[in-house]
Amino acid sequence: MSGSITEVIAAVHHVQELLRSSHESLARAETTLEEARDSYNQATEGTSRGETSALFEQVSGELAQICRLVDRASNSLQSFIHHLRGTSSSSAASPASSHVWSPPSTFAPQGFTERSFRHFRRALRQLVTRAGLPDGDLVLQGSRVSHKAKLNESDIDIALRVDNATFFDLAEESLANAPLGTKLRAKKLRRIRTGQLSTFDLGTEFRELREELVDSRVPFAVQFSVLRMGSKLDTAPQYPINKGAQRE
């Protein structure tokens, strides 16, 4: 790789760091604004506050939109870096995917036999397909992957890892069912800021389908989330569910 290309990549990485720092600052600003709105609502309880509340919502919405744009710009920069390096997605994983490992063929998470885990994987893929969820990296993560779970006390953590644009498209769909100014919307926004959409955020139909196809197969609790790649909850260790699907 020539020195000039290396310098360009280093510069783009620096821009990514600046964007990441900006996103963190914006997220803190959103949280501070939400706290200010709650304080205002408590101080003015029982009085007319329609115009002020509307202004709070307007600013909050604009901050959220800026966050989405910053994330999408960062994602585009990563694609640009891959282009500069001349690598394909099949030959080089992004930093966000580096902790999705290739386990031995006989691997099974804690609490599963090889046979029960094979059926469980099929049920997970069926869930994603029937629920109409977007393409992404379907993984298991947490204590059952690392074999550090507490018998039947620990749940099984399932995540569908998606890119920034896909995550925020799903987030907007979820927020459409949460009216402005409600506690429901505030709770959803807090999860979105951490890069997570929970089963609750995906809706009642998804929850019922998950319980039918997946929960019924295990004696412990199931947690299913859509995660934004690279977010705080997108952590190792992770076991890939998509891999090897054509053989099962």
Secondary structure by P-SEA (a helix, b strand, c coil): ccaaaaaaaaaaaaaaaaaaaaaaaaaaaaaaaaaaaaaaaaaacccccaaaaaaaaaaaaaaaaaaaaaaaaaaaaaaaaaaaaccccccccccccccccccccccccccccaaaaaaaaaaaaaaaaaaccccccccccccccccccccccbbbbbbbcccaaaaaaaaaaaacccccccaaaaaaaaaaaacccccccccaaaaaaaaacccccccbbbbbbbcccccccccccbbbcccccccc
